[in-house]
Amino acid sequence: MFSEGDAFYRAGIYFVIRGKTYAYSRAYFMKYFVEYTQRMYNTVAGSNQSAIRVSNITSLLAASKSIIDVSDVSKSSNKEELHDVNFIINERVIRCPSGKHAYLYNDMLLETFPEYFEESKMSYIQLARFVLELLNGRQVESDSHLASLMIQAIRNGHADGANALVSETISILIAVLFVAEVKRNPSCFLPTLMLLVLINRNSGTPFGDRYTWSGCLQNETLVHQDEPFSLLRDCFYPSLVGTPTKGAIRRQDITQISDYNREFLNASKKYNRTVEQKQLKAHEHLMQLGGYFPMTHRFSYTELIAKRASEEETMSDKKSFIAICDYLTFVGVAGFIHHNQVNLSHYPSLDRDSEILTKVILPELWESTLELARPNFNAVKIYSYPSLLTLYKCYEKKLTPEKVAHTVFMLHGSSRYGKDKAEQLKKEFHFWSSQNNFEFGLSEVESVISSTYRM
């Protein structure tokens, strides 16, 4: 589902908007997607309250901004400002101690199932194994049912029809997927919502796969490899992240993996050569072994920091793109492009329409996914620079709130244009500045008008 082979078949995406085809390679699309989602995430206000209730999808983003992790601890000059946070999710309390790498705890599960959560820890790996056991034990009807209950809880603040154990599990799953992980990587928010929909709808891919919790928590292709390599499952997170590809890790080094040797997992300079003697960093290898959800992405942040700094494509972005492609294909608004077709002969406009991507596709994708609705790219209007501003030589290059306010004032007092044109300009400027994420908006213009002019 999320292997290199799956990425090969989803190397690009195309959209047909108002009869014209717009095509983008995976790297190009994800570059703008990551930038846009980070920008939207930055506009969300967090909370300094010690108890935060999650009642809808957008409140998840605010909850995520409220987490205090090690980066916040290192930046804070006033340690008294740092405090533990409790999230009320699906009417259950999830505890988040400050400065603990944004780890989250459901105390009921910790106390009731100590065999799954050793030493009172709730790591992603332990939680993922617990979820698989929950499904295998028929505590919920199906994968689709679990996803449906989670969507209910995300939309309405609570899920109806779930027993106590499932309700507790749903609460910690939502906290991990949409609060803690989004703090580290905001671009995973929309793809994770999309995956919930795909699992809920029992959606299949064009290649015969079907979205399941198991497939999103592990790389099933590697899990089911033939002997003797399937024996490695018992050494390498049983029935969870799969087995290494043949020859990827030497047999004599298996103990370093199963013993959770930090030198191997973090530095990875000694025990991780492939048969071709090509250097493979541990976090990259573990990212290949995992599914999509972060419980198997213990090293996703390590990869993100290193690769995004050098503008390299990350494994996280590859897997996110697979989810985005399949979701948009499923709802019938896009199609994916095979690796061999990512060239100008198949798509002459490939990677040439950044304006459509940034002003139509990504904003509509953000808004519609937050509402769990089907995107309608044809309904999005692109706003050009207001021509009324140029009547008084007010151009975009040196635009200021004072200049826009002065133009509004001049239009308002003009016998030719009058009040209606002044109001029209304010409306057009608002739409244009919002769509283009301009450095100031209508509120700053209105402030200048109220303090300077009488209209």
C-alpha positions in Angstrom: 0.0 0.0 0.0 2.8 2.4 0.9 5.9 0.8 -0.7 8.3 2.1 -3.3 6.3 0.1 -5.9 3.1 1.9 -4.9 4.9 5.2 -5.2 6.1 4.3 -8.7 2.5 4.1 -9.9 1.6 7.4 -8.2 4.5 9.6 -9.4 2.2 12.5 -10.3 -1.4 13.7 -10.3 -3.6 15.5 -12.8 -6.8 17.5 -12.5 -9.3 18.6 -15.2 -10.7 22.0 -14.2 -13.0 23.9 -16.5 -12.0 21.6 -19.4 -8.3 22.1 -19.0 -5.8 19.5 -17.7 -3.3 20.5 -15.0 -0.6 18.0 -14.2 2.0 17.9 -11.4 4.8 15.6 -10.4 4.8 14.2 -6.9 7.8 16.3 -5.7 6.3 19.5 -7.2 2.9 19.0 -5.8 4.1 18.0 -2.3 6.5 21.0 -2.2 3.6 23.4 -2.5 1.3 21.2 -0.4 3.7 21.2 2.6 4.2 24.9 2.3 0.5 25.6 2.1 -0.5 23.4 5.0 2.2 24.8 7.2 1.0 28.3 6.4 -2.6 27.4 7.2 -1.5 25.7 10.4 0.4 28.8 11.4 -2.8 30.8 11.3 -4.5 28.6 13.9 -4.4 30.0 17.5 -3.5 27.6 20.3 -4.7 27.7 23.9 -2.8 28.0 27.2 -5.6 26.3 29.1 -4.7 23.2 31.0 -7.8 21.3 29.8 -8.8 21.6 26.1 -12.0 20.0 24.7 -12.0 18.8 21.1 -15.4 19.1 19.6 -14.9 19.3 15.9 -12.2 18.9 13.2 -10.8 22.5 13.4 -10.5 22.2 17.1 -8.0 19.4 16.6 -5.7 21.9 14.9 -6.0 24.3 17.9 -5.3 21.4 20.3 -2.2 20.5 18.3 -0.9 24.0 18.6 -1.4 23.8 22.4 1.0 20.9 22.9 4.2 21.8 24.7 7.1 19.6 23.4 10.8 19.7 23.8 11.3 22.3 21.1 8.9 24.6 23.1 10.8 23.8 26.3 14.1 24.8 24.8 12.8 28.0 23.4 10.9 29.1 26.6 12.7 31.6 28.8 10.1 31.3 31.5 9.8 27.7 32.6 6.8 28.5 34.8 4.8 29.0 31.5 5.3 25.3 30.7 2.4 23.1 31.9 0.8 19.8 31.4 -2.2 19.7 29.1 -5.3 17.4 29.2 -7.3 16.9 26.1 -10.9 15.9 26.3 -11.5 13.8 23.2 -14.5 11.6 22.7 -15.5 12.5 26.3 -12.2 10.9 27.5 -9.2 12.5 29.1 -5.9 12.3 27.3 -2.9 13.4 29.3 0.1 15.3 27.6 3.0 16.1 30.0 5.0 19.1 28.9 8.5 18.5 27.4 7.8 14.8 26.7 8.2 14.9 23.0 4.4 15.4 22.7 3.7 11.9 23.9 0.1 11.3 25.0 -1.3 8.9 27.6 -4.7 7.3 28.2 -4.4 6.2 31.9 -7.4 3.8 31.6 -5.6 1.8 28.9 -2.3 1.9 30.7 -3.9 0.6 33.9 -6.1 -2.0 32.3 -3.6 -3.5 29.7 -0.1 -3.4 31.3 0.9 -6.3 29.0 0.6 -4.0 26.0 2.0 -0.8 27.5 5.1 -1.8 29.4 6.6 0.4 32.1 3.5 2.7 31.9 4.7 4.0 28.5 2.4 4.5 25.5 4.7 4.5 22.6 3.4 4.6 19.0 4.6 1.0 18.4 2.8 -0.3 21.5 -0.4 1.5 20.6 -0.3 0.3 17.0 0.0 -3.3 18.2 -2.9 -2.8 20.6 -5.1 -1.4 17.8 -4.4 -4.5 15.6 -5.2 -6.8 18.6 -8.5 -4.8 19.2 -9.5 -5.5 15.6 -8.5 -9.1 15.7 -10.5 -9.6 18.9 -13.7 -8.3 17.2 -14.2 -5.5 19.7 -15.4 -3.5 16.7 -17.4 -4.9 13.7 -14.8 -4.1 11.1 -12.1 -1.7 10.0 -14.7 0.4 8.4 -16.7 0.6 11.7 -13.7 1.8 13.7 -13.0 4.5 11.1 -16.7 5.5 11.1 -16.6 5.9 14.9 -13.5 8.0 14.8 -15.1 10.3 12.1 -18.1 10.7 14.4 -15.9 11.6 17.3 -13.9 14.0 15.2 -17.0 15.7 13.8 -19.2 15.8 16.8 -17.0 15.5 19.8 -18.2 12.0 20.6 -18.9 8.6 19.0 -22.3 6.9 19.5 -22.5 3.1 19.8 -19.0 2.3 20.9 -18.3 0.3 24.1 -16.0 1.7 26.8 -12.8 0.0 25.5 -13.3 1.1 21.9 -14.2 4.7 23.1 -10.9 4.9 25.1 -9.0 3.6 22.1 -10.7 6.0 19.7 -9.7 8.9 22.0 -6.0 8.1 22.1 -5.9 7.3 18.4 -7.4 10.7 17.5 -5.0 12.4 19.9 -2.0 10.6 18.3 -3.0 11.0 14.7 -4.5 14.5 14.7 -2.9 16.3 17.7 0.6 15.0 18.5 1.7 14.1 15.0 0.4 17.2 13.5 2.4 19.2 16.0 5.6 17.7 14.4 4.4 17.6 10.8 1.3 19.7 9.9 1.2 18.3 6.4 0.0 14.9 7.6 -3.3 16.3 8.8 -5.3 16.2 5.6 -3.9 12.9 4.3 -4.8 11.3 7.6 -8.3 12.5 7.4 -8.4 11.2 3.8 -7.2 7.8 5.0 -10.0 7.6 7.5 -12.5 8.2 4.8 -10.9 5.6 2.5 -11.0 3.0 5.4 -14.6 4.0 6.3 -15.7 3.5 2.7 -13.9 0.2 2.4 -12.2 1.8 -0.6 -10.0 -0.2 -2.9 -7.1 1.0 -5.1 -6.9 0.5 -8.9 -4.4 -2.3 -8.1 -6.7 -4.5 -6.1 -5.6 -3.4 -2.6 -8.1 -2.3 0.0 -7.5 0.3 2.7 -7.5 -1.3 6.1 -6.0 -0.4 9.5 -3.5 -3.2 9.1 -2.4 -1.8 5.8 -2.0 1.7 7.2 -0.1 0.5 10.3 2.4 -1.7 8.5 3.9 -2.5 5.1 1.9 -5.7 4.4 3.9 -6.5 1.4 7.0 -7.0 3.6 5.1 -8.7 6.4 4.1 -11.5 4.1 7.5 -12.2 2.5 8.5 -15.8 2.1 10.8 -17.7 4.6 13.4 -17.3 5.9 12.9 -13.5 6.1 9.4 -13.7 7.6 11.1 -15.1 10.7 12.5 -11.6 11.3 9.0 -10.5 12.3 9.5 -11.9 15.8 12.7 -9.9 16.1 11.4 -6.7 14.6 8.2 -5.4 16.2 6.0 -8.6 15.9 3.3 -8.4 13.2 3.6 -4.6 12.9 6.2 -3.0 10.8 7.0 -6.0 8.6 10.2 -7.6 7.6 13.2 -6.0 6.0 13.6 -6.4 2.2 15.9 -9.3 1.3 19.5 -8.5 2.0 18.7 -5.1 3.4 20.0 -5.9 6.9 22.6 -8.6 7.5 21.6 -11.6 9.5 24.3 -11.2 12.1 23.0 -7.7 12.9 19.4 -8.7 13.7 20.1 -8.6 17.4 21.0 -4.9 17.2 17.5 -4.3 15.9 15.6 -6.4 18.3 17.6 -5.2 21.3 16.5 -1.6 20.3 20.1 -0.5 20.0 20.0 3.3 19.9 23.3 3.6 18.0 21.8 1.5 15.3 18.4 3.2 15.2 19.7 6.8 15.4 23.2 6.9 14.0 22.9 3.9 11.7 26.5 3.9 10.4 27.5 0.4 11.1 24.7 -2.1 10.8 22.7 -1.0 7.8 24.4 -1.7 4.5 22.4 -3.3 1.7 23.8 -6.2 -0.5 25.1 -3.5 -2.8 26.9 -1.9 0.1 24.9 1.2 -0.4 24.5 3.3 2.8 20.9 3.2 4.1 20.1 5.3 7.2 18.0 3.5 9.8 15.2 6.0 9.9 14.8 5.7 6.2 14.7 1.9 6.4 12.1 2.0 9.2 10.0 4.4 7.3 9.9 2.0 4.4 8.9 -0.8 6.7 6.0 1.1 8.2 2.6 1.9 6.9 1.3 5.5 6.9 0.1 6.2 10.3 2.7 7.7 12.7 2.7 4.8 15.2 5.2 3.1 12.8 6.9 6.4 12.0 9.1 6.7 15.0 11.8 8.2 12.8 9.7 10.3 10.5 10.7 13.5 12.2 14.4 12.6 11.9 13.9 12.3 8.2 11.8 15.4 7.8 14.3 17.6 9.5 17.3 16.4 7.4 15.6 16.1 4.0 13.4 19.2 4.1 16.4 21.3 5.1 18.1 20.1 1.9 14.8 20.1 -0.1 14.9 16.4 -0.7 11.8 14.3 -1.1 10.9 12.5 2.2 9.4 9.1 2.7 6.6 10.8 4.6 5.7 13.0 1.7 5.7 10.0 -0.7 3.3 8.2 1.5 1.1 11.3 2.0 1.0 11.7 -1.8 -0.2 8.1 -2.2 -3.1 8.8 0.2 -3.9 12.1 -1.5 -3.9 10.5 -5.0 -6.1 7.6 -4.0 -8.6 9.8 -2.1 -9.0 12.3 -4.9 -9.3 9.4 -7.4 -11.9 7.8 -5.2 -14.0 10.9 -5.0 -13.6 11.4 -8.8 -11.8 14.7 -9.0 -8.3 13.7 -10.0 -6.2 10.9 -11.5 -2.7 9.6 -10.8 0.2 9.5 -13.2 2.5 6.5 -13.6 6.3 7.1 -13.2 6.9 6.5 -16.9 4.3 9.2 -17.8 5.9 12.0 -15.7 7.3 13.8 -18.7 6.3 16.7 -21.0 5.4 14.3 -23.9 2.5 12.9 -21.9 1.6 16.1 -20.1 2.9 19.3 -21.8 1.7 21.4 -18.9 3.5 19.3 -16.2 4.5 21.5 -13.3 3.8 24.7 -15.2 0.7 26.0 -13.4 1.7 26.9 -9.9 -1.1 29.6 -9.7 -3.9 27.0 -10.2 -2.2 24.7 -7.7 -1.8 27.4 -5.0 -4.9 29.5 -5.6 -7.5 26.8 -6.6 -6.5 23.2 -5.9 -4.8 23.5 -2.5 -7.2 26.0 -0.9 -10.2 24.0 -2.0 -8.6 20.8 -0.9 -8.0 22.3 2.5 -11.5 23.6 3.0 -13.3 20.6 1.6 -11.3 18.0 3.5 -11.8 19.8 6.8 -15.5 19.4 6.1 -15.0 15.9 4.9 -16.7 17.0 1.6 -15.9 16.3 -2.0 -13.7 19.0 -3.5 -15.2 21.2 -6.3 -12.3 22.8 -8.1 -14.5 24.1 -10.8 -16.4 26.4 -8.4 -13.2 28.2 -7.2 -12.7 31.6 -8.7 -9.3 33.2 -9.2 -9.2 36.8 -8.1 -6.9 39.2 -10.0 -5.5 42.4 -8.8 -8.4 44.9 -8.4 -8.4 47.2 -11.4 -10.1 50.0 -9.4 -6.8 50.4 -7.4 -5.0 51.4 -10.6 -7.3 54.3 -11.3 -5.3 56.3 -8.8 -1.9 54.7 -9.6 -2.0 52.3 -6.7 0.0 49.3 -7.9 0.8 46.0 -6.3 4.6 46.5 -6.2 4.5 49.2 -3.5 1.1 48.6 -2.0 0.5 49.8 1.6 -2.7 50.0 3.7 -2.5 53.8 3.5 -2.5 53.7 -0.4 -5.5 51.4 -0.5 -7.3 53.5 2.1 -6.6 56.6 0.1 -8.0 55.0 -3.1 -11.1 53.9 -1.3 -11.5 57.5 0.0 -11.1 59.0 -3.5 -13.6 56.6 -5.1 -16.1 57.4 -2.3 -15.9 61.1 -2.9 -15.8 60.9 -6.6 -18.9 62.1 -8.5 -18.1 59.5 -11.2 -17.7 56.4 -9.0 -19.1 57.1 -5.6 -19.8 54.9 -2.6 -20.8 51.8 -4.5 -17.5 51.6 -6.3 -15.6 52.2 -3.0 -17.4 49.3 -1.4 -16.8 47.1 -4.5 -13.1 47.9 -4.2 -13.0 46.9 -0.6 -14.7 43.6 -1.4 -12.4 42.9 -4.4 -9.3 43.7 -2.3 -10.4 41.4 0.5 -10.8 38.4 -1.9 -7.6 39.1 -3.7 -5.5 39.7 -0.6 -6.9 36.6 1.1 -6.4 34.3 -1.9 -2.8 35.5 -2.4 -1.9 35.6 1.4 -0.9 39.2 1.0 1.1 40.9 3.8 -2.0 42.9 4.9 -5.7 42.6 4.4 -8.9 44.6 4.6 -8.9 44.9 8.3 -5.7 47.0 8.2 -7.2 49.1 5.4 -10.4 49.7 7.4 -8.2 50.7 10.4 -6.5 53.4 8.4 -9.8 54.7 7.0 -11.4 55.0 10.4 -8.4 56.8 11.9 -7.7 59.1 8.9 -10.8 59.8 6.8 -14.4 60.9 7.2 -16.6 59.1 4.7 
